[in-house]
């Protein structure tokens, strides 16, 4: 996927234009797919509350780059939304191993805290 196209798709996602972003993402030649493609597709599906496809897309992104914390965070939030707590926790541990001591820890802990004690 060309960088200009990817930047345009990211802009569409940032401005809540998920249908158009997905349309462009789905028109990409399969040979061009990389982690960014799958991550952005996952974001669109997630924002549209299509958790099953979001989970599939984030998982494919992680398979392309297992050390990409952004991809792992997408997978984590999809597991949480799909109520796959054990897989979410496993993914959280992967993130913590990669980014020990960074801000991701707080994000993960906040999500888990809300899950455990909703207001």
NORPEJO-V900950 format. One record per pair of residues at least 4 apart in sequence whose C-alpha atoms are under 7 Angstrom apart, sorted by the first residue. I is the first residue (numbers start at 0). J is the second residue. D is the distance in whole Angstrom. If there is no record, write none. Layout:
BEGIN
I,J,D
I,J,D
END
This chain:
BEGIN
0,4,7
0,5,7
0,31,5
0,32,7
1,5,6
2,6,6
3,7,6
4,8,6
5,9,6
6,10,6
7,11,6
8,12,6
8,20,5
9,13,6
10,14,6
11,15,6
11,16,5
11,17,7
11,20,6
12,16,6
12,17,6
12,20,6
12,43,7
16,20,6
17,21,6
17,43,5
18,22,6
19,23,6
20,24,6
21,25,6
21,40,6
21,43,7
22,26,6
23,27,7
24,36,7
24,40,7
27,31,7
32,36,6
33,37,7
33,63,7
34,38,6
34,60,4
34,61,7
34,63,5
34,64,7
35,39,6
35,60,7
36,40,6
37,41,6
37,56,5
37,57,6
37,59,6
37,60,5
38,42,6
38,56,6
38,57,5
38,60,5
38,70,6
39,43,6
40,44,6
40,56,6
41,45,6
41,52,7
41,53,4
41,54,7
41,56,5
41,57,5
42,46,6
42,53,7
43,47,6
44,48,6
44,49,5
44,50,7
44,52,6
44,53,5
45,49,6
45,50,5
45,53,5
49,53,6
50,54,6
50,77,6
50,80,7
50,81,7
51,55,6
52,56,6
53,57,6
53,77,7
54,58,6
54,74,6
54,77,5
54,78,7
55,59,6
56,60,6
57,61,6
57,70,6
57,73,6
57,74,5
58,62,6
58,74,6
59,63,6
60,64,7
60,70,6
61,65,5
61,70,6
61,71,6
66,97,7
67,71,6
68,72,6
68,94,6
69,73,6
70,74,6
71,75,6
71,90,7
71,94,7
72,76,6
73,77,6
74,78,6
75,79,6
75,87,5
75,90,6
75,91,7
76,80,6
77,81,6
78,82,6
78,83,5
78,84,7
78,86,6
78,87,5
79,83,6
79,84,6
79,87,6
83,87,6
84,88,6
85,89,6
86,90,6
87,91,6
88,92,6
89,93,6
90,94,6
91,95,6
91,107,7
92,96,6
93,97,6
94,98,6
95,99,5
95,104,7
100,104,7
102,106,7
103,107,6
104,108,6
105,109,6
106,110,6
107,111,6
108,112,6
109,113,6
110,114,6
111,115,6
112,116,6
113,117,5
END
